[in-house]
Amino acid sequence: MKIETQCLHEGYTPKNGEPRVMPIVQSTTYVYDSTDEVAAVFDDPTKSLIYSRFENPTTDCVEKKIAALEGGAAAMCTSSGQAASLLSILNICEAGDSFIASASIYGGTINLFGTTLKRMGIECIFVDHDCSEEELNAAFKENTKAVFGETLANPALTVLDIELWAKVAHAHGVPLIIDNTFATPILCKPIEWGADIVIHSTSKYMDGHAVQVGGVIVDSGKFDWTNGKFPCMTEPDESYHGIVYTEKYAFAPYIVKARMQLMRDFGCYPAANSSFLLNLGLETLAVRMKQYCENALAVAKYIKSTGKAEFVTYPALEGSAGHELAKKYLPNGTSGVISFSVKGGRSTAVKFMDSLKLASNEVHVADIRTCVLHPASATHRQLTDEQLVAAGIDGGLIRLSVGLENVEDIIADLEQAFKNI
Ligand SMILES: *Cc1c(COP(=O)(O)O)cnc(C)c1O
């Protein structure tokens, strides 16, 4: 199946007389005929269902769909994107380990990796997203267990050289984990470029309608965990009657371990109802991504043509930062998100944003409706002007998330706001 068809048909195939639409299975638990049958499910939990803290039939359909879209072997949904980032690291790193991450990633992930995981004894080594192969190699330590980056970074919109990062990670015997939230598998499939694990905040384009927070982790099933660096995969799990994940679940040992061990213990699993809503978003993901890209490219060209922006960052746009890498990794477009800096700095940017009538001012991105955020006033509010410059965010910077309204209406709104400054 092509990806548009997969969005509609993967994960759920009703049999004779069954509901056309994937049902919401609103049950915490599942019934068996005998104690022996329950025991058998505990022996091999992948065969049947135990408890909705870590598995549910509705969520299972969504997991199968997303695994198919990304070209992975298996997936596990989480209750937020943050939970997906957290579990993706905890699944293979423990106190005393380190991992490498691009410094150009989502701010919430930077806090999680740089502060909270540090308190748990796991060190994150940050490197520039465009560092050279030598610099990336030099960042590795004896205890480094993973490498992490974003396809299209939120909010910097930098494009990661996934193929290069995968090559370097593999040379050191560790997996590459890619956060593919902004690109979605419609615009880029990181596994095809060598990534081993793909994660998402499904709260963004996958859901698309701003109705529920969620996340997902996809296992390519391709990484070789038996190179001696990952005893947690290759030695018996005493908390699960001695299962060896790479032996018993060779098709996707990483995701089976994440579910049976971490999800069992942490329970950050989505409710069936949320998964049902996420599935509605996924069904139209391919058509929506095409339209976001078309609208955003027209808007980026318009903003550039006004001459009122210091710069416009939209990697699909000729002359934008990241354009060369975008041609390789995101040939069909770079989502609906644009960042640009209004000439005149902070006060002009604020005036511009407050003049918008159609675009709403909100702390969200990748919504179906056009929205804007002023990082210096919101997500980066605590920083001084000097710190903002160091973080690559000037006072005039605006993050514009172009939605699916008619693009002429979006541009007319921007036009009247530009006239007002
Ligand atoms: C929003 C976001 C997250 C965090 O996801 P939540 O669903 O808000 O927890 C992680 N990564 C990226 C790239 C994001 O945009």
The ligand as an SDF file (V2000), in Angstrom:
LIG
                    3D

 15 15  0  0  0  0  0  0  0  0999 V2000
    5.8320   19.0030   21.3940 C   0  0  0  0  0  0  0  0  0  0  0  0
    7.0510   18.2250   21.1480 C   0  0  0  0  0  0  0  0  0  0  0  0
    7.5010   17.2610   22.0630 C   0  0  0  0  0  0  0  0  0  0  0  0
    6.7920   17.0050   23.3650 C   0  0  0  0  0  0  0  0  0  0  0  0
    5.5580   16.4270   23.1250 O   0  0  0  0  0  0  0  0  0  0  0  0
    4.2570   16.5720   24.0940 P   0  0  0  0  0  0  0  0  0  0  0  0
    3.2570   15.7480   23.3810 O   0  0  0  0  0  0  0  0  0  0  0  0
    3.9330   18.0250   24.1880 O   0  0  0  0  0  0  0  0  0  0  0  0
    4.6590   15.9890   25.4150 O   0  0  0  0  0  0  0  0  0  0  0  0
    8.6260   16.5340   21.7320 C   0  0  0  0  0  0  0  0  0  0  0  0
    9.2910   16.7480   20.5830 N   0  0  0  0  0  0  0  0  0  0  0  0
    8.8910   17.6790   19.6920 C   0  0  0  0  0  0  0  0  0  0  0  0
    9.6680   17.8740   18.4460 C   0  0  0  0  0  0  0  0  0  0  0  0
    7.7660   18.4460   19.9370 C   0  0  0  0  0  0  0  0  0  0  0  0
    7.3850   19.3770   19.0380 O   0  0  0  0  0  0  0  0  0  0  0  0
  1  2  1  0
  2  3  1  0
  2 14  2  0
  3  4  1  0
  3 10  2  0
  4  5  1  0
  5  6  1  0
  6  7  2  0
  6  8  1  0
  6  9  1  0
 10 11  1  0
 11 12  2  0
 12 13  1  0
 12 14  1  0
 14 15  1  0
M  END
$$$$
